[in-house]
């Protein structure tokens, strides 16, 4: 599979936000690509509560700062009061944040929202090039806390000055929650023993070409290699929806088929940022002793540089690997870094390192074939 052609195709669908037009088109495309490997591929409907953003802005100091609501926060048609730093007594609190700050359930920001005395909160998300990089909404099915406005990092300095001065402000965070529909993709290859599971998220806030595309490339490459290999066990490959909304696709998939996690020899989690430009760091983590090191060796053999690899056994798994760990399963997880993380500017060809993405995909395929033969 040619990585450059793959990423160009992947990027063409535009935004992949769960439940939107780009989501549906990208799901159909990936379903067709999975079926073309020879696997039995199906689209699995996932109903969910879809949030459509409405008016979302901060008015302060004679300026208007437009943004996005936090998808699992409260809503308001308008709150007026002083602006101040997060944790102050001001009715509207302000803070800078990294878009990865909400990467796990029960994260520090979620706890701060639950304990907040602010009537509303504004967060500026800092990432390259300081565009609007939303926080994941782990509680999208059960929103809570005060209304939160997310604004671009480039607005942080101006809003911070206004917050330090206690400027008068008005906050609007509105939107509509209604039934929505998205899809997981499940592709299966037959085998006698309990199946090896390949898992990658397929939805995101924007186009997210480097964030999600590298994982999807590795997923397809491994599935294609497995289809043509001698296997002692079956394979189930899941490309799940709702990553940015609390991993709802993985929740539904594992809820419907609990044996996938319980019986799988390992779930290979192909997480975010596999082959991003400008940052070669890659964390290889497993709760199976020795497996992360084997994966690292396969990566180097495929052409990935060794120094940026962080090899970890145990600890807290991130992304959808956390769902596997939480259910007592065995996992092998790959997650990289991304200067454009969650930003709309994460687009082909600027944010992608094709050579590294291809090396990761080939290494994952080799590891998957080896594990399925056992």
Buried (B, 14 or more C-beta within 10 A) or exposed (E): EEBBEBBBBBBBBBBBBBBBEBBBBBBBBBBEBBBEBBBEBBBBEBEBBBBEBEEBBBBBBEEEBEBBBBBBBBBBEEBEBBBBEBEBEBBBBBBBBBBBBBBBBEBEBBEBBEEBEBBBBBBBBBBBEBBBBBBBBBBBBEBEBBBBBBBBBEBBEBBBEBBEEBBBBBBBBBBEBEEBBBBBBBBBBEBEBBBBBBBBBBBBBBBBBBBBBBBBBBBBBBBBBBBEBEBEBBBBBBBBBBBBBBBBBBBBBBEEBEEBBEBBBBBBBBBBBBBBBEBBBBBBBBBBEEBBBBBBBBBBEBEBEEEBBEBBBEEEBBBBBBBBBEBEBBBBBBBBBBBBBBBBBBBBBEBBBBEBBBBBBBBBBBBBBEBBEE
